[in-house]
Amino acid sequence: MKKVYLDNASTTQLRPEVIQEMTKVLTEDFGNPSSTHSFGRNAKSILELSRKSIAKNLNVSAQEIIFTSCGTEANNWILRSAVRDLKVKRIILSKIEHHAVLHTVESLQNEYGIQVDYVAVKSNGEIDVTDLVDLLSQETHIKRKISSDEMKKWVPDNQNLNNSSEEIKTLVSLMHVNNEIGTILNVEKVGRICEQHNALFHSDMVQSVGKLEIDLKLIPIDFISASAHKFHGPKGIGFTYVKKNSGLQPLFFGGEQEKGLRPGTEAVHQIAGMAKALELSYTNLESEKNHIQELKNYLISQLEIEFPAFEINGTSDGIYTILNILLPFSDAKTAMILFHLDMKGIAVSRGSACQSGSTRPSHVLAEMLSNEDLKKPSLRISFSHFNTKEDIDLLIEALKSV
């Protein structure tokens, strides 16, 4: 039985070149990059060359790239330090963010009493940018009375505590590409809006780095998060872009690695693998994008023939790697269909792998679909350059047998 992997939004297969790069580093360059002897210096060289390579692909300076274990850690670090250290007291986000953002903001609201506002989501899963402007415009003139004790909590000791009101500092956190439905946010436009309203801007770019051209010099943005295993790199490694002089502080402590912002011995082999994966992703971007888009279009055409009542969750012009569909199976549950496909060797998903153990409906689809449609089965099919037309044919045949 041929196995078909169509769950690339969850994780991706490593490129052979990445495995080769990591094996070389593991075998030959095993030194601690913080050590001063030759073994350490060799490892440090690989570390910094990897950092420069990643920075070059995003058009930023190398010192603005900080390595983390994953996108979830990056999101937690950025959001927590923004509140704790940058004195952000208001966060604007959407209800269709990844739970690494949603749950972190909920926790910060409980811990620090910050103001949390949710920007409206359109029925097609796009962020309502007009509503974002309204939310930020409301904030422009808001001041609130605060007690002396609260002022001491938020305002540095060297500032005047006699002032009884203060402007609320805001951070906007909106993902570039939604991980379940593939809708794309115009981050440059949102960045300009945030800049106009003096708000910080963070974007979870886990699903877009390595798949879309991103020039951070053209986007007014303070922080992004990325994860290597989404672009054919290893698991357990990611990075953040932290704008120079942002003031972000460490999430935890214990060492001076990563410019004092992320302590702990760096996983050099994983970092080298991530840099190699990103380099190859951008080198092959156009050809692989065209191949994947053709597969996605072919799948849609076959679905239109075999299941004419199916619908696309999100927009038809979302990212080329993700297709989320609503199936016209009134008597079938999503879990049953996934089990049936798995028995035929086909891997797809209902949404985020991080929530695969949950029996509740997708929080993303819950914001978009009617209660009636929410009861119907939805599948997320996500592609890579490793997929073929035969994979699509096998998926269609398997769905026909449900």
N, C-alpha and C positions, 0 to 999 in steps of 0.2 A: 504493500500500500504506500503510495507516494504521500509524503507529509507536506502540507501547505501552511506556511506561516504568513498570516495576514493580520498581525497584531503589533506592527512596528511602532505605534504610538506608545506602547507599553515599554518595549525595549527593542533593540536592534541587534542583528547578527554582527559580530566583529568582522571587519575587513581582514583578509589574509595579511596585508601589509602591516596592519596594526598589531596583529599577533606576533609577527616577525620582529617588529620594533620593540615590543615589550619583552620578548624572549631575550633579545640581545642585551637590553638594559639589566634584566634580572640576572643574566649570566655573567656579564662583563663589568657592569657599573653599579655594583651593589653597595657602594659606600654611602654613609650618612652625609647628605649635602651640607650639614652644619659643621662637619669635621674639617680641620684645616690641612690634613695630610692629602696626598695625591688622590687617594680613593674618594675622599670627600669632595675635593675640588672637581674631579671628573663628574661626579653626580650633580654638583652645584651647576656646572656648565650645562649639562643636559636640562636641568630644571629651568635655568634662565633662558636658554635657547627655545624651550617649549613655550615659555611665557611670551617671549618676543614673537614667536610664530602665531600664537593665538591673537595677540594684540594687533599684529599686522593684518590679519583677516577681518578684524572688526574696525580697523583704522583708529586705534587708540594707542596711548603710550603703554609700555610694558608694566610700568609701576602701578597702573590702574587695574591690572588683572590679579586677582587673589584666588588661590586654589582652595576649594572646599571639598567635602566628601560627596556632595550631591546637590541637586537643586533645592531640596527641602531644607537642608542646613543653610543654604544661601538665603532663602526666603526668610527663615527664622532670624538669622543674624541681622539682615538688613532692617526688617520691621522692628525687631526688639531694640536694636541700637538707635534707630530713628526716634523711638519714643523715650528710651532711657537716657540717651546721650545727646541727641539733637533737639530734644524737648518738643517733639511733635505731639500735639494734643488732639489732632483730628486726622483720621484716615478715611479716604474715600476709595471704595472698591466696588466690585459688582458681586452679585450672589452666584455667579458662574465661574468664579476663580477656582483654582486648584485648592484642595483642602489644606495644603501646606501654607497657603496665604490666609484662607478663610478662618481656619482654626487658630492660627497664630494671632490674628487680629482679635478674635473673640477672647482669647486668653489675655491679651494686652488690655482689652476693654475692662475685663474683670479685675485685673491687677492694678491698673493705673487710672481707671475711670475716664479714658479718652473718649472723645466723641467719634462715633462711627456712622458714616452715611453710605448708602448703597445707590450707585448710579443705576438708572433704569436700563433694562435689557429689552430689546425689540423682540417681536415674535419669531424672527428668523435667527435669533441668537447674537445679533450685533449689539455692541454697546451704543446707547443713545448719547452721542457726543453733545447734543444740545442740552440734555439734562445735566451732563457734567459741567458745562459752562454755567448753567443756572446754580448748581451747588457751589461752585467756586466763587461766583459773583455774590451770592448771599454771604459768603465768608469774608469778602473784601472789607466789609464795614462792620463786622461783628466784633464787639468787645464784651468781655464778661467780668463781673466783679469776682475777685478771689480773696480768700482770707490770707492773713499774714503767714499762717502755717503752710498753706498750699503754695504761696509765693516762694517760701524757702525751699520747698520740694522741687520747684520747677526752675527758679531763677538762680544763676550763679551767685556766690556770696558777695562778689565785688559790685553787684548791681544794686541800685536804689530800691529798697523794699517799700518805700512810701507810696509808690505808684499803685493805685488800687485797681487798675485794669490793665489788660494786655491783649495784644493781637494773638489770635490762635494760629499756631504754625500747623500747616497741613501737608500731608503726604498723600499722593494718589498712587494706588497700586492696581494696575490693570495688565493682564497677560497679553502678550503679542498675538499668539495663536492659541485658541482654545483647544485643550487636549482631548475633548470628547467630540466636538462637532466641527472643529477646524476653521472656524471663523477668524478672520484676520483683522486686527486692530490697526488703524492708521496711527502708528506710534509717533511719527513726526508731527502730525497734526495735534495729537494729544499733548505731546511735549511742548509745542508752541503755546497751547492753551495754559498749561501748568506754569510755563515761564511767565506769561502775561499776568498770572494771578499769584506769582511769587510762591508757588507750591512745589515741593519736591516731587519727583516722578520716579517710580520704580516699576519695572516690567519683568514679569516672569517670562523669559524667552526660551524656556526649555524645549518647546516644540518648534521653534523657528530657527535657532542657531544651527548652522550647517545645512539648512534647507531653503532659506531665503537670504538674499543679499542684504547685509546689515552694515551700514556705515554710521557708526556712533558719533562721528564728527558732525553729521548732518541732523542728528536728533538731539534736541535739548532734553537730556535724560541724566539722572543722577546715579541710578543703580540698575543692573540687570542680573538675572540668574540664569545659569546654563548647566546642563548635565551631559556628560560624554556618552552615556549609553543610549541616548536618543539619536545620535548621529554616527553610529557604528563604531563607537569607542567602548572602553571598558566600563563596567559598573563600579560604583564606589568612588567616583571622582567627578568633580564639576568645578565651576569657577564663577566668580562674580566680577562684574565691572563696577568699580567704585570710583566715581569721579574724583579727580585730584582735589585735595583740601576739603573733602566732604565732612570730615570730623567724625566719621564712623569709628566706633571702638570695638574691641574684641567681644565675642559672645562668651568665651571661656578663656582660662588663663593657664600658664605653665611653660611658656617658651616665647622666644622672640622670632619664630619663623614667620614667613609671609609678611615681612615688614612690621612685625609685632601685632598683626591683626588676626592671625589664625594660628595659634600655637600647635605644636605637634610635628613630629618628623614627617616630612613630605613623602608621599608614595611616588617616587620618581618614575618607576616603570608605568604606573597608571597615567601620570601626567604626560609622559612621553607618548604613550598610546593615544591619549586624548588629543594632543597637538597633531599627531600624525593623522588621526581620523578627521579632524577639522580641516587640515590642509587638503586631504583627498576629497572631502565633501565639496569644498569650494573649487578645487581644480576640475572636478567632474560635474559641477552643479548643473550646467545647461543640458548636457546629454542625459544625465540621470533624471532630471526634472521632466524632460520631454518623454522619456521612456515610461516613467511612472504616470504622467498625465494621460498618456495613451491607454494605459491599463485601467485607470480610473474611468475614463470615457467609455471604454469597452464594457466595463462592468455595468455602468449606468445603462448603456444601450441594451445589454442582455436582461437587466432587471425590467426595463420597459417592455420587453417582449414577453418575458415569462411571468412577471408580476406587475401588470400595468397599474395597479392601484397603490403601489409602493410610493413613499414620499421621502424626500431628503430632509433630515433634521439639520437646520442651519441654512447655509446659502450654497448655491451651486458653484460659486466662484471662491470658495474657501481654499485653504492650502491643499495642494495637489496630493499630499500624502494621506489624507484622512477623508473617509466617506461614512457618515452616520445615517442609517436608513431606518424608516418606520415601515414594518412589514404588515401586509393586510391579512394576518393570520389571527382570526378572532378567538380561536380555541387553543392557542399555543402560548406558552410562557417563554420569556427570553432565556431563562435558565435551561429549559428543556431543549430549545433550539441549539444553544451552545453545547450542551451535552451530546446531542445528536451529531453536530458537526465535528466535535472532538473525536467521537467514535469513528468518524470517517477520515481522521487525520488532519482536520482543518482547524486552525487556530484563529479565531476572531474574539472579540470581547463585547461586553455590554457598555463599556466606558473605561474610566480610569482603573488601572490595575491596583492602585493603592486602596480602592474601595471594593475590591472584588468579593470580599467576605460579607458585604452588607446586603441585606434583603430589601432595603429601601430603594425606591426609584432614584435614578440619577438626579442629583441636585441641579445639574445643568438643564436636563430635559424638563424638570419640574417647573423651571422658570419660563419655559417656552411653550409647552404643549398643554392642551386641554386635559381635563381629568379623564375624558374618554380615550384620547390618544395615548395618554400615559399608561393605560392598561395594556396597550398593544405592544408586541415585542419590538425592540429597537436593537440594532447591531452596529458596532463601530468596526469598520474594516479599514485597516491602515497598511499602506504599501511601502515597499523599498525597491531599490534597483535590482535586488536579488529575485524579485517576483517575475513571473512569466504569464503569458496569455493562457497557458494550460492551467495555471493556478486558478484563474478566474473561471474557466470552464468547469473545473472540479467543484468550486464553490457553488456555482449555479446549479449543477446537477445535484449536489447535496441538499441545497435549499428546496429544490423541486420534490425531493423525497421526504420532506418533513410532513 
